[in-house]
Each structure stands twice: as structure tokens, then as C-alpha cells.
Amino acid sequence: MAWEMTPPTVMSEHGAKVALIFALTAERLSAYYEHGQWLTEAQGASLAAEWLARSKRSLALAERKQLSALSDQLARQMAASLSRQAGLHSVHEMMESLDPNYQSEIGQALMVECERLLDDERDDELDDDAAA
């Protein structure tokens, strides 16, 4: 599971989290299509720590697990809604899109979806805090 995403040094914390969800989703789908198995939340959190370390960032374990869970949610939705061939094509585009020099409409659309997931999660947390 080697991915070579090197985020720009000016990437915001929010942008890094979105990119992390995207990369984890790509890894989850790749493992699913190659081996027929889903990565666990802990495996996703470990991959997140590795990616963050390469970009000289860090997040608490709870936050890495949260991002891992979001990537799992998106990966399973994609696998359930795409044919195997379309899923394999999407994974290929996502993995290629980990290179910032690679431009892909699929990759860009999925990055937007990753941002929506993160923003929805944050909004839900704010609603929960306001209700308490």
C-alpha cells in the first residue's frame, strides 16, 4: 500500500484532511478490488499517520479514526454503486490523482465529495454541541 501523495506545503489543515480522506478512500477501494477485503478502521488510521508523517503533520488518533471512518463510508458507497469495471477505473483515476501533477475529472469530483463528507461531519458535530 504505497501511495506517493506529496501535498503542497501551503495546504491548509482542512485541505490536508480532505486529501487524506481521498487517499484513504483510494487505498480502501484498491485493497477491496485487489484482495476482496476492506481495511479496518485501525489500518486506515495507521495509513493516515504514515501519510501525515510524510507531510510533517499529525492528528490525534481519534481524529485519524474519524477520517478513516469517513473514507470507509465513501469507499463502500462507491463499491456498492459502481460496476466492478467502473470501480476499477475509478480507483485507477484516484491513485493517479494522488500525484498533484495528474489532472482527472473523476479525481476532482471525488475530492469535492470528500470535502462534502468532512464538512457534513463537522456540521453534525456542531449541531450535537449546540444541542447539549
For each residue, the residues with C-beta under 8 A, 3 or more apart:
1: 27 30 31 47
2:
3: 23 26 27 51 95 98
4: 98 99
5: 19 23 51 98 99 100
6: 54 55 100
7: 11 15 16 19 55 100
8: 11 100
9:
10:
11: 7 8 15 16 19 55
12: 15 16
13: 16 17 57
14: 17 18 118
15: 7 11 12 18 19
16: 7 11 12 13 19 20 52 55 57
17: 13 14 20 21 59 67 118
18: 14 15 21 22 111 114 115 118
19: 5 7 11 15 16 22 23 111 114
20: 16 17 23 24 48 51 52 67 71
21: 17 18 24 25 67 70 71 74 114 117 118
22: 18 19 25 26 71 94 97 98 107 110 111 114
23: 3 5 19 20 26 27 47 51 98
24: 20 21 27 28 44 47 48 67 68 71 72
25: 21 22 28 29 71 74 75 78 94 110 114
26: 3 22 23 29 30 91 94 95 97 98
27: 1 3 23 24 30 31 39 44 47 71
28: 24 25 31 32 38 39 44 71 72 75
29: 25 26 32 33 75 78 79 87 90 91 94
30: 1 26 27 33 34 91 95
31: 1 27 28 34 35 37 38 39
32: 28 29 35 36 37 38 75 79
33: 29 30 84 87 88 91
34: 30 31
35: 31 32
36: 32
37: 31 32
38: 28 31 32 72 75 76
39: 27 28 31 43 44 47 72
40: 43 44
41: 44 45 65 68 69 72
42: 45 46 65
43: 39 40 46 47
44: 24 27 28 39 40 41 47 48 64 65 67 68 69 71 72
45: 41 42 48 49 61 64 65 68
46: 42 43 49 50
47: 1 23 24 27 39 43 44 50 51 68
48: 20 24 44 45 51 52 59 64 67 68
49: 45 46 52 53 58 59 64
50: 46 47 53 54
51: 3 5 20 23 47 48 54 55
52: 16 20 48 49 55 57 58 59 64
53: 49 50 56 57 58
54: 6 50 51
55: 6 7 11 16 51 52
56: 53
57: 13 16 52 53
58: 49 52 53
59: 17 48 49 52 63 64 67
60: 63 64
61: 45 64 65
62: 65 66
63: 59 60 66 67
64: 44 45 48 49 52 59 60 61 67 68
65: 41 42 44 45 61 62 68 69
66: 62 63 69 70 121
67: 17 20 21 24 44 48 59 63 64 70 71 118
68: 24 41 44 45 47 48 64 65 71 72
69: 41 44 65 66 72 73
70: 21 66 67 73 74 114 117 118 121
71: 20 21 22 24 25 27 28 44 67 68 74 75 114
72: 24 28 38 39 41 44 68 69 75 76
73: 69 70 76 77 117
74: 21 25 70 71 77 78 110 113 114 117
75: 25 28 29 32 38 71 72 78 79
76: 38 72 73 79 80
77: 73 74 80 81
78: 25 29 74 75 81 82 87 90
79: 29 32 75 76 82 87
80: 76 77
81: 77 78
82: 78 79 86 87 90
83: 86 87
84: 33 87 88
85: 88 89
86: 82 83 89 90
87: 29 33 78 79 82 83 84 90 91
88: 33 84 85 91 92
89: 85 86 92 93 106
90: 29 78 82 86 87 93 94 106 110
91: 26 29 30 33 87 88 94 95
92: 88 89 95 96
93: 89 90 96 97 104 106 107
94: 22 25 26 29 90 91 97 98 106 107 110
95: 3 26 30 91 92 98
96: 92 93 99 102 104 107
97: 22 26 93 94 102 104 106 107 108 110 111
98: 3 4 5 22 23 26 94 95 102
99: 4 5 96 102
100: 5 6 7 8
101:
102: 96 97 98 99 107
103: 107 108
104: 93 96 97 107 108
105: 108 109
106: 89 90 93 94 97 109 110
107: 22 93 94 96 97 102 103 104 110 111
108: 97 103 104 105 111 112
109: 105 106 112 113
110: 22 25 74 90 94 97 106 107 113 114
111: 18 19 22 97 107 108 114 115
112: 108 109 115 116
113: 74 109 110 116 117
114: 18 19 21 22 25 70 71 74 110 111 117 118
115: 18 111 112 118 119
116: 112 113 119 120
117: 21 70 73 74 113 114 120 121
118: 14 17 18 21 67 70 114 115 121 122
119: 115 116 122 123
120: 116 117 123 124
121: 66 70 117 118 124 125
122: 118 119 125 126
123: 119 120 126 127
124: 120 121 127 128
125: 121 122 128 129
126: 122 123 129 130
127: 123 124 130 131
128: 124 125 131 132
129: 125 126 132
130: 126 127
131: 127 128
132: 128 129
